[in-house]
């Protein structure tokens, strides 16, 4: 499969290790994400996908290795530098995470009010533009409780792009959506990424929809990058892990059972003879 050169990268992981307590999550991850590209990180539950996003945003620090974003070593940034970097990021959370007491308009306006000194008229125009981009300008006065799941996700997307971020992070953006809403969100993500020229990282386990919109894919398992390639390379791959993931097969490199001691020994049955 094709690889991405480190010299082309906007985000770079170099031999990154991370653990929660005594539980290893990442074990020497190295990957590159080029500027202006939409890259998916796929893997099973607990494989470390969301941990990678948190390392990019500086919410977590690697135990070993280096994470650089736009040429900056994230772990070396002070508080002011970290906040400056985050102002260049947009984040679409798994379930939208809208402010329930704010209208659609005020949800999208929130980052603009926090980080800019725009006049009320200019702020209003910008919010309308962002809502128009996701097809919800007519829903500006609605409250989050009045929105469907797909509409709420689109409002969250409009809020995430309010400041025209250089980097977008998507944490399972398709979870819980019906097929129509899912297709709509996928198309919007692709169109907005192309229109804004944003670098984007999408953590997802939805293989087939993701392959229709992303430029490149990394597969993560057992704390390592186990496969990578373009969507076409992934579709035709014979790699056992990739095939198991794409086909949803129960048998393959990924096992159902988390590593544990011998079951009989765990139950205290070892050595017991049956009559």
N, C-alpha and C positions, 0 to 999 in steps of 0.2 A: 504494500500500500504506500501511497505518497506520504511524505512527511513535510512538516512545515519548518523552514529554516529559522533558527533563533534570531538572525539578523532582521527578519521581517516582523518580529513580534511586538505587540503592544502590551501583552501580558506574558510573563515568563516564570515558570516554575522550574527551579534547579534542585534536583535531589531533595525534595521536601519530605520530611518526616513529621508526623503528628500523632499524639495519642491522648485519649481522655483517661486520666488516671493511669492504670496499668493496661488499658485496652488499646492496642495499636489500631489506628485508623488509616493513616497514610504511611507508606513504606518506600520512600525513595521515588516520589512522583516527579517526573520531568515532562513538561509540555509547553508549547508555544501557541499563542493566539494572536494572529495578525491584525493590524489596524484595519478597521472598516469591514471586518468579516463577522459573520454570525456562526458561532461554533457551539456544538452541543456536547455536553458531558453526560454519558449514559452509564447506567449500572444498576444493579439491584439495590433494594433497600439496605441501608447500613454500609454501603460501599465507600462512603466518604465524599459523595457528590456535593452536598450542601456545605460540608466542611471546606471544600475548595473555594466556594463563593465567600465564605466568612474569612478565609485567609486573604482573598483578593481585597475585601473591604476593610481589612485590618481589625476585624472583630476578634480574631484569633491570631496567635503568633506560632509559627512553626517551631518545633523542638530543634530541628536541624534543617539546613537548606535555606534557599532564598526565594522570595516572591517579589518580583518587580512589576510595577504597573506604570506605564508611560515613562519608563526609565528611572523610576523611583523605587528604592528598596523600601517596601511597605513597613517592615519591622523596624527600620531606622528612623521613621518619621516621628516627630514629636506631636503633641495633641493638635497644635495649630496646623501642622502640615497634613495630618490625617484628616482633619475636617475639610481642609482645602481640597484634598484629593476626593473626598466623598461628595463634595459639591459638584464634581464632574461626573458623578455616577447617578444613574437612575436604577431603581430596584422595583421589580414586579414580584410581590410576594405570592406564596402558593394560593391563598384564598383572597387576594386583593388587599386585605387589611385597610379598608376604608374607615375614616372617622365616622362613627355611627351618628353623632350629633351634628354633623355638618352636611350641608346640601352637596349635591354633585358639583355645583359651581365652586363652592368653598373648599371642597376636597382638592380640586385641581389647582385652585388659587393658593393653597396653603404653602407650597414650597416657594412660590413667587413672592408671597408676602414675607416669608422668613428670610429670604436671601437676596432680595432686590429692593430698590427704592422706586419702583414704577409708579406712575400716576394712576389713579383709579380707572381712568378711561383706557389707558394702555393695558393695564392688567386685565380689564374686562375683555378687551379685544383679543389678548393672548389666550385667555382661558377659552373663549369661544373658538379660536382657531384650533386649539388642542382637542376640544370636544368634537369639532367638525371632523378632525382627522380620524376619530374613532367612530364617527357616525352618531354621536349622542348630543349634538348641540341643542336639540329640542328637549333634552332631559335635564337641563341645567338646574332647574328648580326642585327636582325630585330629591327625596332623602334616600340613603342607602337601603332602608327597609322596603322601599317601593321598587327596587330593582331586581331583575332576575339575576341568576348567577353569572350568565354571560355578559350582561350589561355592567354588573359590578366590576367584573374583570377588565372590561374596556375602559371604565372610568379610572380604575387603578393604573391602567396603561397610559391614559392621558396625563394623569398626575406624574407618573414616572418620567415622562418626556417633557414636562413643563419647562425645565431649564435647559432643554436641548443638550442632554448629557453626551460626553465623549464616549462613555462606557455604559452599557445597559447590562444588568444582571437579572436573569429570569429564573426563579426557583419554582419548578414544576408548574408552569403557567397553564397547563391543560387539565389539571386535576379537577374532577367533579363537573366537567362541562359536558353538555349534550353534543352530539355530532355536529350540528349546525354551528353552535357557539364555538366549539373547538376549531372548526375549520375557519371561522371568522377571525378568531384571535390569532391563529397561525398565519393567516394571510396578512393581517394588520402588522404583526411583528416583522414579517419579511418586508412589507412595503415601507414601513417606518424606518427600518434599518437601512434600506437602500436610499430613501429620501434624505435622511439625516447624516448618512455616512458614518454611523455609529459602530464602534466595536461592541460586540454582544456575546455574552456567555449564557447559554441556556442549559440548566440542569433539568433533565427529564428522563422518564422511562417510557414515554410514548414514542415508540420507534417509527412507525410508519408515517405519522403526521410530521414528525420532526425532520425526517429525511427529505420531505418535500420542500422544506424552507431553509435548511442550514447549508453552510458551505463546507463544513468539515465536522467530523465526529471523533471524540475520544471515548473509549470504553474503559471503565474503572472496575476492578474487582480485587478483593483481598489486599486493598491498599496500594495497588499498582495500576499503571496504564497497561492494559493487556492487549489492546488493539486500537487502531486508528485508521482514518481514511476519509475520502470524499464519500458522499452519499452513494454514488454509483459503485465505488469499490466496496462499500459495506454491503450493498444489496447482493453482490456477486461473491462475497467472501466465503471461503471454506473454513475459516478459522472456527474451531469448535465452540469457543465462547460466544463469538458473534452470531453464529448460527443458532445456538441455544437461545440467545437473547431475542433475536429477530423472530424465531419460530415459536417462542414461548414454550419450549420443550422442558418437561420436568427432569429429564436425565441429561447430564452433561457436566462440564467443569464446575458449575455452581450447584452446590448441594443444598438439599432442604434443611438438613440438621446442622445447627451451630456446633462447632467442635466441643466434645464433652468426653468425660471418662467413659469407660466401658459400662454399658447400661446394666448388665447383670451385677457388676461390682457396685455400682451406684445404689442398687436396690438391696445389696447385701445377700445376693443369691449365689455369688460365685462359689463353686465347690460343693453346692448342695446337690445331692444325687436324688433323682426322681425314682420313686418305687416302681 
